[in-house]
């Protein structure tokens, strides 16, 4: 009887202790996009890396990095994955945002973001693009900026091109149905679309404009960073573990399943795609080049203080 009572007491203590431990997890609200760039966050959740740091990460999705920033600044999110252009634009406008972790990088040897159009309608010069329509996920975003820069690099006038907002998952249908003449797609949607007989890659804007561009980061606000510095340290440590796991398991069934669950693309499609590795650090020099391109395209009146925009938390213990 004594042993039974002891066992019961131990079980109760274990359950109560587990409940107490779960209750002590600090909740962090993170806004992401349903693209491969954000998969390491999902990996870190599934592998328990955030929980091991004492965090409960609650994710929500948006159609683009520019869409998530108002929610971040307004307090709906604690962290938001965004593109470099939207982040810099918000920072330049005086919004309380700062980059705390790497989110995406353009790999020159394996482009993950390219322009897809219909076969037989390739654009050999910038003039061929004038009067045409190009699908971008958001206006005034990194996709929009580099699409414009690509038109200009090919000798065309971006002002004569119609840039239409189309969510990434819907871009393939938009091109096939002739709602747009081309679309600036990201993985895994780009490779999936390019495998259709009537579609083809018609250009690689990042490689033509700025190879190796630092394309995205995870943002927070200065207010949140000041109030919850430990949460940010824990978040970036767990995210790095998620990035490392993802990079080490790119072709594994486990990694493909995470990508499939997150992006809703079927496994047979993903098995034919070369998943891109994710960056492990922010490159300030590349962000500065993007800021210069934004200034040259009239998005910024002057260059922002990029060093102040980037504020990566110290790793800590």
C-alpha positions in Angstrom: 0.0 0.0 0.0 2.8 2.3 0.9 4.5 1.6 -2.5 1.3 2.2 -4.4 0.8 5.5 -2.5 4.4 6.5 -3.3 4.0 5.6 -7.0 0.8 7.6 -7.1 2.4 10.6 -5.4 5.4 10.4 -7.8 3.1 10.3 -10.9 1.1 13.2 -9.6 4.2 15.2 -9.0 5.5 14.4 -12.5 2.2 15.4 -14.1 2.0 18.6 -12.0 5.6 19.4 -12.7 5.1 18.9 -16.4 2.0 21.1 -16.4 3.9 23.7 -14.5 6.8 23.5 -16.9 4.5 23.8 -19.9 2.8 26.8 -18.3 6.2 28.5 -17.9 6.9 28.6 -21.6 7.1 32.1 -22.9 4.8 32.6 -25.9 6.4 34.3 -29.0 4.1 35.3 -31.9 5.9 34.9 -35.2 4.5 35.9 -38.6 5.8 33.9 -41.6 5.1 33.3 -45.3 4.3 29.9 -46.8 7.6 29.7 -48.6 10.7 27.6 -48.1 12.6 30.5 -46.5 10.4 30.1 -43.4 10.7 26.3 -43.1 13.5 26.4 -40.4 10.9 28.0 -38.0 8.6 25.0 -38.6 11.5 22.6 -38.2 12.5 24.3 -34.9 8.9 23.9 -33.6 8.6 20.2 -34.7 12.1 19.3 -33.4 11.3 20.9 -30.0 14.1 23.4 -30.2 12.0 26.3 -29.2 10.4 24.3 -26.3 13.9 23.4 -25.1 14.7 27.1 -24.9 11.5 27.7 -22.9 9.5 29.2 -25.8 6.1 28.4 -27.3 6.2 29.8 -30.8 2.8 30.6 -32.3 2.9 31.2 -36.1 0.6 33.1 -38.4 1.0 33.5 -42.2 0.8 36.4 -44.5 1.1 36.9 -48.3 4.4 38.7 -48.1 7.0 40.4 -45.8 5.5 43.8 -46.4 2.1 42.6 -45.1 3.6 41.4 -41.8 5.4 44.6 -40.8 2.2 46.6 -39.9 1.2 43.8 -37.6 4.7 43.6 -36.1 4.8 47.4 -35.4 1.2 47.3 -34.2 1.9 44.6 -31.6 0.0 41.7 -33.3 3.4 39.8 -33.7 6.6 39.8 -31.7 8.7 38.7 -34.7 8.0 38.7 -38.5 10.0 37.2 -41.4 10.3 39.9 -44.0 12.2 40.7 -47.1 15.1 43.2 -47.0 13.3 45.9 -49.1 10.2 46.0 -46.9 12.3 46.0 -43.7 14.6 48.8 -44.9 11.7 50.8 -46.1 9.9 50.5 -42.8 13.2 51.4 -40.9 13.8 54.4 -43.2 10.2 55.6 -42.6 11.0 55.7 -38.8 9.1 52.6 -37.9 10.6 50.7 -34.9 12.0 47.6 -36.7 15.3 45.9 -36.6 16.7 42.7 -38.1 17.7 40.0 -35.6 18.3 36.8 -37.7 18.9 35.7 -41.3 15.9 34.7 -43.4 16.9 34.2 -47.0 19.8 34.6 -49.4 20.1 34.4 -53.1 22.5 31.6 -54.2 24.1 32.5 -57.6 24.9 28.9 -58.4 21.4 27.7 -57.7 18.8 30.5 -58.2 15.8 29.9 -56.1 13.8 33.0 -57.2 13.4 33.4 -61.0 11.1 34.9 -63.6 8.7 32.3 -65.1 6.8 32.8 -68.3 5.2 30.9 -71.1 7.4 29.0 -73.5 7.9 30.7 -76.8 7.3 34.1 -75.2 10.9 34.7 -73.9 11.9 38.3 -73.3 15.2 39.0 -75.0 15.4 42.7 -74.3 13.8 45.1 -71.9 11.8 46.5 -74.7 10.1 43.1 -75.0 8.8 43.6 -71.5 7.2 47.0 -72.0 3.5 46.8 -72.2 3.6 43.4 -70.5 2.4 42.4 -67.0 4.6 40.8 -64.3 3.2 39.1 -61.3 4.8 40.0 -57.9 3.6 39.1 -54.4 3.5 42.7 -53.2 4.2 46.1 -54.6 7.2 47.9 -52.9 8.6 44.5 -51.9 11.9 42.9 -52.8 10.3 40.9 -55.6 8.8 44.1 -57.0 12.1 46.0 -56.8 14.2 43.4 -58.4 11.6 42.7 -61.1 11.8 46.4 -62.0 15.6 46.4 -61.8 15.6 43.3 -64.1 13.6 45.1 -66.7 15.9 48.1 -66.5 19.0 45.8 -66.7 17.7 44.4 -69.9 17.3 47.9 -71.4 13.6 48.5 -70.7 11.5 51.1 -68.9 10.0 49.6 -65.7 7.4 52.4 -65.7 6.0 50.9 -68.9 5.5 47.5 -67.2 2.3 46.5 -65.3 3.2 44.9 -62.0 0.3 42.9 -60.6 0.0 41.6 -57.1 -0.4 37.8 -57.1 0.3 35.5 -54.1 3.2 33.1 -54.6 1.0 29.9 -54.6 -1.3 31.4 -57.3 1.4 32.7 -59.7 1.7 29.6 -61.8 -2.1 29.6 -62.6 -1.9 33.4 -63.3 0.8 32.8 -66.0 -0.9 29.8 -67.5 -4.3 31.6 -67.7 -2.6 34.6 -69.2 -3.6 36.9 -66.3 0.1 38.0 -66.3 2.8 37.5 -68.9 5.4 36.4 -66.4 5.7 36.0 -62.6 8.7 36.4 -60.3 8.4 33.2 -58.3 10.2 31.7 -55.3 10.8 28.1 -54.4 9.2 25.7 -54.3 6.6 27.2 -56.6 9.2 28.3 -59.2 10.6 24.8 -59.9 7.1 23.2 -59.8 5.8 25.7 -62.3 8.9 25.4 -64.6 8.2 21.7 -64.9 5.0 22.3 -66.8 5.3 21.8 -70.6 4.0 25.3 -71.4 6.1 27.2 -68.9 9.8 28.1 -68.6 12.2 30.2 -66.7 12.7 33.4 -68.7 15.2 35.3 -66.5 17.1 35.3 -63.2 16.7 38.9 -61.9 18.9 38.5 -58.8 21.8 36.9 -60.7 21.5 39.7 -63.3 21.2 42.5 -60.8 22.8 41.5 -57.6 24.2 38.0 -57.2 24.3 36.8 -53.6 21.7 39.3 -52.3 20.7 39.1 -48.7 17.0 38.7 -49.4 15.3 38.4 -46.1 15.6 38.6 -42.3 13.5 38.0 -39.2 12.5 41.4 -37.7 11.3 42.6 -34.3 10.7 46.0 -32.8 13.1 47.9 -30.6 10.4 48.0 -27.9 10.1 44.2 -27.9 13.9 43.8 -27.9 14.3 46.0 -24.9 11.5 44.3 -23.0 12.3 40.7 -23.9 16.0 40.4 -24.7 16.1 36.8 -23.4 13.2 35.7 -25.6 15.1 37.0 -28.6 18.3 35.2 -27.6 16.4 32.0 -27.1 14.5 32.4 -30.4 17.6 33.0 -32.5 19.5 30.1 -30.9 16.6 27.7 -31.6 16.1 29.1 -35.1 19.8 28.5 -35.8 19.3 24.9 -34.8 16.4 24.7 -37.1 18.5 26.1 -40.0 21.3 23.7 -39.2 18.9 20.7 -39.2 17.3 21.8 -42.4 20.6 22.4 -44.2 21.9 19.0 -43.1 18.7 17.1 -44.2 17.8 18.8 -47.5 17.1 15.6 -49.4 15.8 13.6 -46.5 12.1 12.4 -46.4 11.7 14.1 -43.1 12.7 17.5 -44.5 10.6 17.1 -47.6 7.6 16.2 -45.5 8.0 19.4 -43.4 8.2 21.5 -46.6 5.2 19.6 -48.1 3.1 20.1 -45.0 4.0 23.8 -44.8 3.7 24.8 -48.5 1.0 22.3 -49.4 3.0 21.1 -52.4 2.8 17.3 -53.0 5.8 15.2 -52.2 6.3 13.9 -55.8 6.8 17.6 -56.9 9.2 18.4 -54.0 11.2 15.3 -54.8 12.2 16.8 -58.1 13.2 20.2 -56.6 16.7 21.1 -55.3 15.8 22.7 -52.0 18.0 25.7 -51.3 20.2 25.9 -48.2 19.2 28.6 -45.7 21.7 31.3 -44.6 23.2 31.3 -41.1 24.2 34.9 -40.8 23.1 38.4 -42.0 25.4 40.0 -44.6 25.4 43.8 -43.9 27.3 44.5 -47.1 24.6 42.9 -49.2 21.8 44.8 -47.4 23.7 48.0 -48.1 23.7 47.2 -51.8 20.0 46.6 -51.7 19.5 50.0 -50.0 21.5 51.6 -52.8 19.3 50.0 -55.4 16.2 51.2 -53.5 17.6 54.8 -53.4 18.4 54.6 -57.1 14.8 53.5 -57.8 13.3 56.3 -55.8 12.2 54.2 -52.8 14.6 55.9 -50.4 15.5 59.6 -50.2 18.9 58.7 -48.7 20.7 55.6 -47.5 19.6 54.4 -44.1 22.1 53.4 -41.3 22.2 49.7 -42.1 24.4 48.9 -39.1 21.7 50.2 -36.8 19.0 48.3 -38.7 20.8 45.0 -38.1 20.8 44.2 -34.4 21.5 40.4 -33.9 21.1 39.4 -30.3 24.2 37.9 -28.5 24.0 34.2 -28.4 24.1 34.0 -24.6 24.3 30.7 -22.7 
